[in-house]
Amino acid sequence: MPRIVTYNVRRCVGLDRGQSPERIARVLRACKADVIGLQEIDIMPGRAGDQVGAIARALGMTHHFFPALRFAGYH
């Protein structure tokens, strides 16, 4: 049976207020998930960069982004 994980990443900002997609990827790697759903992930160019892409690459996974809200500049 596949392992499915959902995680609110809070724009990849930790308790230290540092932004680190790599830290999120380490947490997710430890879960050994087959499918991952992320909330509050940022892809806004010029703001946070492509966080979902960075996490997917770090995990060796593909990704699909489906925004809950649409703003100017989002795909």
C-alpha positions, -999 to +999 in steps of 0.1 A: +000+000+000+014+034-009+024+058+019+008+092+015+020+123+035+005+157+037+025+186+053+019+223+058+053+237+051+045+274+060+064+287+030+094+266+042+100+290+072+111+272+103+110+282+140+143+300+135+125+321+109+149+308+082+136+297+049+149+263+039+133+240+013+162+216+020+152+213+056+116+204+045+130+178+021+150+162+049+118+158+070+099+144+041+127+120+032+125+105+067+087+098+061+095+075+031+064+087+013+053+076-022+029+106-026+033+140-008+008+168-006+022+202+005+002+232+017+014+268+019+042+261-006+055+291-026+064+292-063+062+330-067+092+341-088+112+368-070+097+361-036+106+326-025+117+309-057+104+275-068+102+258-034+081+229-047+106+222-075+136+224-050+119+199-027+109+175-055+145+175-069+160+169-034+136+139-031+141+126-066+104+130-072+083+147-099+058+174-089+026+191-100+015+224-086-022+233-082-027+267-066-057+271-042-055+309-050-045+326-082-026+358-082-009+378-109+024+361-117+013+325-107+010+299-135 
